[in-house]
């Protein structure tokens, strides 16, 4: 082999060796996969622990809600069954340890002394522990009575319908339908009716007719005492029910949780 032929061969071999070295350098040394698997296991373990903590928190909240529902049912004789209680705020255990709950919602079914069914919903805000139990900064309640139950109290042949925020009263008068539309008003703790329109057999009547006014006065109703010291603050009517609204501040509660 002469000198001229040896030079290209040497350059070719050097190029091959150089390419191999550069390729190995680009790929870098192989690293073991254990640290990456360890991180994955650690992440999975953290997620599982978080799930367990959330589950435990919700279980504790559920136990407290059931306990509160039983105590409310024992103290409120008008309830026909234990109410549904929802304690908002996460984490519950943190709030329980601090003795503060942002919001507590109570819903239940009750019956008045004269047998009217009532669906009650009370929203308590900023509930905190006190020396005598618990107290809520504010309380709002809604007490809904079905119109058909109210109509049954007025006698056979009476139909009550909510229409455009007013109460439509229909009954038979001398064999023809008498329809009176009235606005519900709250005067203190008494629900009054203010006539807005009237018709007899489809013909308009003066809603200020003394007989109509007397009939509406007879239909006035005093609101029974509301729980938790709630004070009646408004009244509304929809297609199927009349709802009494109540409010109170600084409401003292029995030991709730």
C-alpha positions in Angstrom: 0.0 0.0 0.0 1.5 3.3 -1.0 1.4 6.6 0.9 -1.3 8.2 -1.3 -3.7 5.3 -0.9 -3.2 5.2 2.9 -4.2 8.9 3.4 -7.9 8.6 2.2 -8.3 5.3 4.2 -7.1 7.0 7.3 -9.4 10.0 6.8 -12.4 7.6 6.3 -11.7 5.7 9.4 -11.3 8.9 11.4 -14.6 10.2 10.1 -16.3 7.0 11.1 -14.7 7.1 14.6 -15.5 10.8 15.0 -19.2 10.3 14.0 -19.5 7.5 16.4 -18.0 9.6 19.2 -20.3 12.5 18.4 -23.4 10.3 18.2 -22.6 8.8 21.6 -22.0 12.3 23.0 -25.4 13.5 21.6 -27.2 10.5 23.1 -25.5 10.9 26.4 -25.0 8.1 29.0 -27.9 5.9 29.8 -29.6 6.8 33.1 -31.4 4.2 35.3 -35.2 4.5 35.3 -35.7 4.0 39.0 -35.8 7.8 40.0 -38.6 8.4 37.4 -40.6 5.4 38.7 -40.0 6.6 42.2 -41.5 10.0 41.4 -44.5 8.4 39.8 -45.1 6.2 42.9 -44.7 9.2 45.1 -47.2 11.3 43.1 -49.7 8.4 43.1 -49.3 8.0 46.9 -49.9 11.7 47.4 -53.0 11.6 45.3 -54.3 8.6 47.2 -53.6 10.3 50.5 -55.4 13.4 49.4 -58.4 11.3 48.3 -58.5 9.6 51.7 -58.4 12.9 53.5 -61.2 14.3 51.4 -63.3 11.2 52.0 -62.6 11.3 55.7 -63.6 15.0 55.7 -66.9 14.3 53.9 -67.6 11.4 56.2 -67.1 13.6 59.3 -69.3 16.3 57.7 -72.0 13.7 57.0 -72.0 12.4 60.6 -72.3 16.0 61.9 -75.1 16.7 59.5 -77.0 13.6 60.6 -76.5 14.5 64.3 -77.7 18.0 63.7 -80.8 16.8 61.9 -81.7 14.5 64.8 -81.3 17.3 67.3 -83.4 19.7 65.2 -86.1 17.1 64.8 -86.1 16.5 68.6 -86.6 20.2 69.3 -89.0 21.1 66.5 -92.3 19.3 67.2 -93.9 20.6 64.0 -91.5 18.6 61.8 -93.0 15.4 60.4 -89.5 13.8 59.9 -85.8 14.6 60.4 -84.7 17.5 58.1 -82.0 17.5 55.6 -78.9 19.4 56.8 -76.0 20.6 54.7 -72.9 22.1 56.3 -70.9 24.0 53.6 -67.3 24.8 53.7 -64.1 22.8 53.1 -62.3 21.4 54.9 -65.1 20.5 57.4 -62.7 19.2 60.0 -60.8 22.5 60.0 -64.0 24.5 60.4 -65.2 22.1 63.1 -62.0 22.5 65.1 -62.3 26.3 64.8 -66.0 26.2 65.7 -67.0 28.2 62.7 -69.1 27.2 59.7 -69.6 29.6 56.7 -73.1 28.3 55.9 -75.6 25.7 57.2 -78.7 24.9 55.2 -81.7 23.1 56.7 -84.7 21.8 54.7 -87.6 19.9 56.1 -91.3 19.2 56.0 -93.6 20.3 58.8 -97.3 20.7 59.7 -99.0 23.7 61.3 -101.3 23.3 64.3 -104.3 23.4 62.0 -102.9 20.7 59.7 -101.4 22.7 56.8 -98.3 21.1 55.2 -95.3 23.3 55.1 -92.0 22.9 53.3 -89.3 24.9 55.2 -85.8 25.9 54.2 -83.6 27.9 56.5 -80.2 29.3 55.5 -77.8 30.1 58.4 -74.7 32.2 57.7 -71.5 32.5 59.8 -72.3 30.0 62.4 -69.9 30.1 65.3 -69.4 28.4 68.6 -70.5 30.4 71.7 -70.6 29.7 75.4 -74.2 28.5 75.2 -73.8 26.4 72.0 -73.8 28.1 68.6 -75.0 31.3 67.0 -75.6 32.4 63.5 -74.9 36.0 62.3 -77.9 35.9 60.0 -80.7 33.5 59.2 -83.2 33.5 56.3 -86.1 31.2 56.0 -88.7 30.2 53.4 -91.9 28.5 54.4 -94.0 27.2 51.5 -97.6 26.1 51.8 -99.4 24.5 48.8 -102.3 26.4 47.4 -104.6 23.4 47.2 -104.1 22.8 51.0 -105.1 26.4 51.6 -108.1 26.1 49.3 -109.3 23.0 51.1 -109.4 25.1 54.3 -111.7 27.6 52.6 -114.3 25.0 51.8 -115.5 22.9 48.9 -115.6 24.4 45.5 -112.8 27.0 46.2 -109.8 27.0 43.9 -106.6 29.0 44.4 -104.1 29.8 41.7 -101.0 31.9 41.6 -100.9 34.1 38.5 -98.4 36.9 37.8 -97.4 37.1 41.4 -101.1 37.5 42.5 -103.6 35.1 44.0 -106.6 34.2 41.9 -109.6 32.9 43.9 -112.3 31.1 42.1 -115.6 29.8 43.7 -119.1 29.2 42.7 -121.7 32.0 43.5 -125.3 31.2 42.7 -124.1 28.5 40.3 -121.8 30.8 38.3 -118.0 31.3 38.7 -116.9 34.2 40.8 -113.2 35.1 40.2 -111.3 37.5 42.4 -107.7 38.4 41.9 -105.9 39.8 44.9 -102.4 41.0 45.8 -100.9 39.4 48.9 -99.6 41.8 51.5 -97.8 41.3 54.8 -99.0 43.5 57.7 -96.9 42.6 60.7 -97.4 38.9 61.1 -100.8 38.8 59.2 -101.3 38.0 55.5 -103.9 40.4 54.0 -105.4 40.4 50.5 -105.9 43.5 48.4 -108.4 43.1 45.6 -107.1 44.0 42.1 -109.8 42.6 39.8 -113.1 40.6 39.9 -115.5 39.0 37.5 -118.8 37.1 37.8 -119.6 34.7 35.0 -116.9 36.4 32.9 -118.3 39.9 33.4 -116.1 42.5 35.2 -117.0 43.6 38.7 -115.8 46.4 40.8 -113.1 44.9 43.0 -113.9 47.4 45.6 -117.4 45.9 46.0 -118.1 45.8 49.8 -119.0 42.1 49.6 -115.7 41.2 47.9 -113.8 43.3 50.4 -115.5 41.5 53.3 -114.8 38.1 51.8 -111.1 39.0 51.5 -110.9 40.2 55.0 -112.4 36.9 56.2 -109.6 35.2 54.3 -106.8 37.0 56.2 -104.5 34.7 58.0 -102.0 35.2 60.9 -98.7 33.6 60.3 -97.8 31.1 63.0 -94.7 31.7 65.1 -91.6 31.0 63.0 -88.7 28.9 64.3 -85.4 30.4 65.5 -87.0 33.7 66.2 -87.4 34.5 62.5 -89.5 37.6 61.8 -91.8 37.6 58.7 -90.3 39.8 56.1 -92.3 39.1 52.9 -94.7 36.9 51.2 -94.9 35.7 47.6 -97.1 33.4 45.5 -96.3 31.2 42.5 -98.4 28.8 40.5 -98.6 26.2 43.2 -97.8 27.7 46.6 -97.6 30.7 48.9 -94.2 31.3 50.4 -93.6 33.3 53.7 -90.1 34.7 54.0 -88.5 35.4 57.3 -85.2 36.9 58.5 -83.3 37.3 61.8 -79.9 38.4 63.0 -77.7 37.1 65.8 -79.7 33.9 66.1 -78.9 31.7 69.2 -78.8 28.0 68.4 -78.6 25.0 70.6 -75.5 22.9 70.5 -75.5 21.9 66.9 -72.5 19.7 66.0 
